[in-house]
Amino acid sequence: MEITIQERGLSFRSEYEIATPGSYYFAQKTFFSFPSKIRLQSSDERDLANIEGRFSFFREKYDFALSDGRVFRFWCEKRWKRVFDCEGDKASYRLYGHKGLKYSIFQDDRQIAAFAKNRVVFGKGNKYEISLNDDADVILIICMVLAINNSENDDDDSTVTIDVGSIGPEEKQFDERWQAS
């Protein structure tokens, strides 16, 4: 399955258009919220999830409240190596940032998704191309990507940005051979 998350380039607050096969979603960050709050909605304006940042001096932390009642905690485990953990609903996930602009998501020890960010950004216009297994939790994966965008690229209003990505150490190498199933 392929998903595209496109942040609107010229907006006062972060707004996202999300396209999945057969569905369209919309997310927006609340004005002047500290810590940040992002609301994910379906095309008919039903709430799908709320992403709420938690105050922390050194590490990003978020709570995801999904509309079906499940709650997940998402936090930065290793800042320098860009490793994030997500736990809740008797499941655990690990998100790895890799060299460049690539990321991968594992559920337990099995890779379920990979995504990449665009190199050239106009305004806020970050774009994420996500490949994920058909049995992966789409809403949860979208929440993780929105939290990553919020923590790494929040409120950058530059005209044009060229992102070289991560050049530091990585916890796990990106598997170029991985394919969504």
C-alpha positions in Angstrom: 0.0 0.0 0.0 1.2 3.5 -0.8 0.4 6.7 1.2 1.4 10.3 0.4 1.4 13.0 3.1 1.7 16.5 1.7 2.1 19.4 4.0 0.7 22.6 2.6 3.5 24.9 1.7 1.9 28.3 2.4 -0.3 28.1 5.5 -0.3 29.8 8.9 -0.4 26.5 10.7 0.7 23.1 9.7 -1.9 21.5 7.5 -1.6 18.1 5.7 -3.4 16.4 2.9 -3.1 12.6 3.1 -3.9 10.3 0.2 -4.3 6.5 0.6 -5.8 4.0 -1.8 -9.5 4.7 -1.7 -9.4 7.3 1.1 -8.4 10.9 1.7 -7.5 12.3 5.1 -6.7 15.8 6.4 -4.7 16.8 9.4 -4.0 20.2 11.0 -2.1 21.5 13.9 -3.9 23.7 16.4 -2.9 27.4 16.4 -0.5 28.4 19.1 -0.6 25.1 20.9 2.2 24.2 23.3 2.9 21.4 23.4 1.6 20.7 19.9 -1.7 19.2 19.0 -2.6 17.7 15.7 -6.0 16.5 14.6 -6.4 13.8 11.9 -9.8 13.6 10.1 -11.4 11.7 7.3 -12.7 13.4 4.2 -16.2 13.6 5.8 -14.6 15.4 8.8 -14.9 12.4 11.3 -12.1 12.5 13.8 -9.7 9.6 13.3 -6.9 10.5 15.8 -5.6 13.2 18.0 -1.8 13.7 18.4 -0.8 15.5 21.5 2.8 16.5 22.3 3.9 16.1 25.9 6.4 18.6 27.4 10.0 17.3 27.6 13.3 19.2 27.6 15.4 16.7 25.7 13.2 14.2 23.9 10.0 14.5 21.8 7.0 12.7 23.3 3.5 12.3 22.0 0.3 10.6 22.8 -1.9 9.2 20.0 -5.6 8.8 20.8 -7.3 6.9 18.0 -11.0 7.2 17.4 -11.5 3.5 18.2 -10.4 4.0 21.8 -6.8 2.8 21.5 -4.0 5.0 23.0 -0.3 4.9 22.1 2.7 6.7 23.5 5.4 7.7 21.0 8.8 9.1 22.1 12.4 9.6 21.0 14.5 6.9 22.4 17.9 7.9 20.9 18.0 11.5 19.6 21.4 11.3 18.0 20.6 8.1 16.1 16.9 9.1 15.5 15.3 6.1 17.1 11.6 6.4 18.2 9.5 3.9 20.1 5.7 3.6 20.1 3.7 1.4 22.5 0.1 0.8 23.3 -2.8 -1.6 22.8 -0.5 -4.6 23.5 1.8 -3.7 20.5 5.2 -2.1 20.2 6.8 -0.3 17.3 10.2 1.1 16.6 10.9 3.8 14.0 14.4 4.3 12.7 15.8 7.3 11.0 18.5 6.4 8.5 21.2 8.3 6.6 19.7 10.7 4.2 15.9 11.2 4.2 14.7 7.6 4.8 12.9 6.0 7.7 11.6 2.5 8.5 9.0 1.2 11.0 9.1 -2.2 12.7 6.4 -3.9 14.6 8.2 -6.1 17.1 11.2 -7.3 14.9 9.4 -7.3 11.5 9.5 -4.3 9.2 6.0 -3.1 8.3 6.7 0.3 6.6 9.3 2.6 5.1 9.0 6.2 4.1 11.1 9.0 2.6 10.9 12.8 2.8 11.4 15.2 -0.1 14.8 16.9 -0.5 13.6 20.3 -1.8 10.9 22.0 0.3 9.0 25.1 -0.7 7.6 26.9 2.4 6.5 24.2 4.8 5.8 21.8 2.0 7.3 18.6 3.4 6.1 15.5 1.5 6.3 11.9 2.7 6.0 8.9 0.5 5.1 5.8 2.6 5.1 2.1 1.6 3.5 -0.2 4.1 2.2 -3.7 4.4 -1.5 -4.3 3.7 -2.0 -5.5 7.3 -0.3 -2.5 8.9 -2.3 0.0 11.0 -2.7 2.9 8.5 -3.9 5.5 11.0 -1.1 4.7 13.5 1.6 4.9 10.8 0.2 8.3 9.7 0.3 9.5 13.3 4.0 8.5 13.6 4.9 10.3 10.4 3.0 13.5 11.5 4.8 13.4 14.9 8.2 13.0 13.1 7.4 15.9 10.8 6.3 18.0 13.8 9.4 17.2 15.8 12.0 17.5 13.1 10.5 20.2 10.7 8.1 22.2 12.9 7.2 25.7 11.7 10.0 26.1 9.2 8.6 28.9 7.0 11.7 29.3 4.8 11.0 30.1 1.1 13.1 27.2 -0.2 15.0 24.6 1.8 17.3 21.8 0.6 17.3 19.0 3.2 20.5 16.9 3.1 19.0 14.5 5.6 20.8 12.8 8.4 24.6 12.5 8.1 25.2 11.2 11.6 25.3 7.6 12.9 22.3 5.3 12.5 21.1 2.5 14.7 20.1 0.3 11.8 20.9 0.5 8.1 18.0 1.0 5.7 17.1 -2.2 3.9 16.9 -1.2 0.2 15.5 -4.7 -0.6 12.5 -4.4 1.6 9.1 -4.5 -0.2 5.7 -3.9 1.2 3.6 -7.1 1.2 
